[in-house]
């Protein structure tokens, strides 16, 4: 209608707002280089030192490891969702859970 303000409060407005947001997010350039570089640094520098310090060969009970899982999630789902997935995986990585194969 003429003169009506288009907002997300009207019928079907919230769905329209979510769709517009998703289109804008996917059209933006990806900014996951820093996150992937940080994960690579951890894998190459920090992880070997931790293994040496604790005297173990394998620290993660899951396959792939938590850092590999986070890296794959960031590449596949983007930096925001990938980091949430990686953080949730780290919360699950403890002696209580059984571990096992868990792909991203």
C-alpha positions as CSV (number, residue, x, y, z in Angstrom):
1,X,0.0,0.0,0.0
2,X,1.1,3.5,-0.6
3,X,2.4,5.3,2.4
4,X,2.8,2.2,4.5
5,X,6.1,1.7,6.1
6,X,7.8,-1.7,5.2
7,X,9.2,-3.1,8.4
8,X,9.7,-6.5,9.9
9,X,6.7,-6.2,12.2
10,X,4.0,-6.8,9.6
11,X,2.7,-10.1,8.3
12,X,5.5,-12.1,6.9
13,X,7.9,-9.3,7.7
14,X,10.3,-11.2,10.0
15,X,10.8,-13.9,7.3
16,X,11.5,-11.2,4.7
17,X,14.0,-9.6,7.1
18,X,15.8,-12.9,7.7
19,X,16.0,-13.6,4.0
20,X,17.4,-10.1,3.3
21,X,20.0,-10.6,6.0
22,X,21.0,-14.0,4.6
23,X,21.4,-12.6,1.1
24,X,23.6,-9.7,2.4
25,X,25.7,-12.0,4.5
26,X,26.4,-14.4,1.6
27,X,27.2,-11.6,-0.7
28,X,29.9,-10.1,1.6
29,X,33.5,-11.2,1.1
30,X,34.6,-13.9,3.5
31,X,36.9,-12.8,6.4
32,X,38.1,-16.1,7.7
33,X,41.8,-15.8,6.9
34,X,42.7,-14.6,10.4
35,X,40.7,-17.4,12.0
36,X,42.3,-20.1,9.8
37,X,45.8,-18.6,10.4
38,X,45.2,-18.7,14.1
39,X,44.1,-22.4,13.9
40,X,47.2,-23.2,11.8
41,X,49.4,-21.5,14.3
42,X,47.9,-23.5,17.1
43,X,48.3,-26.7,15.2
44,X,52.0,-26.1,14.3
45,X,53.3,-24.2,17.4
46,X,51.1,-24.7,20.5
47,X,49.8,-28.3,20.0
48,X,53.2,-30.0,19.8
49,X,54.3,-28.1,22.9
50,X,51.3,-29.2,24.8
51,X,51.8,-32.8,23.8
52,X,55.4,-32.6,24.8
53,X,54.5,-31.0,28.1
54,X,51.9,-33.6,29.0
55,X,53.9,-36.5,27.5
56,X,51.0,-37.8,25.2
57,X,50.9,-38.5,21.5
58,X,47.1,-37.9,21.2
59,X,45.2,-35.3,23.2
60,X,41.8,-35.3,21.4
61,X,39.3,-38.2,21.8
62,X,37.5,-37.3,18.6
63,X,38.5,-37.9,15.0
64,X,39.2,-35.4,13.3
65,X,40.9,-33.4,16.1
66,X,39.1,-30.4,17.5
67,X,41.4,-28.0,15.6
68,X,40.9,-29.8,12.3
69,X,37.1,-29.9,13.0
70,X,37.1,-26.1,13.6
71,X,39.1,-25.4,10.5
72,X,36.8,-27.5,8.3
73,X,33.7,-25.9,9.9
74,X,35.1,-22.4,9.2
75,X,35.8,-23.3,5.6
76,X,32.5,-24.9,5.1
77,X,30.1,-22.7,7.1
78,X,31.9,-19.4,7.3
79,X,33.7,-17.7,10.2
80,X,30.8,-17.0,12.6
81,X,29.0,-20.4,12.5
82,X,32.3,-22.3,12.1
83,X,33.7,-20.7,15.3
84,X,30.5,-21.6,17.2
85,X,30.7,-25.1,15.9
86,X,34.4,-25.3,17.0
87,X,33.6,-23.9,20.4
88,X,30.8,-26.4,20.9
89,X,33.1,-29.2,19.9
90,X,35.7,-28.1,22.4
91,X,33.0,-28.2,25.1
92,X,32.1,-31.7,24.2
93,X,35.8,-32.8,24.1
94,X,36.2,-34.2,27.7
95,X,36.7,-37.5,29.4
96,X,33.0,-38.0,30.0
97,X,32.1,-38.2,26.3
98,X,33.1,-41.3,24.4
99,X,34.7,-39.4,21.4
100,X,34.8,-41.2,18.1
101,X,34.3,-40.1,14.5
102,X,32.6,-36.7,14.2
103,X,33.0,-34.9,10.9
104,X,32.3,-31.2,10.5
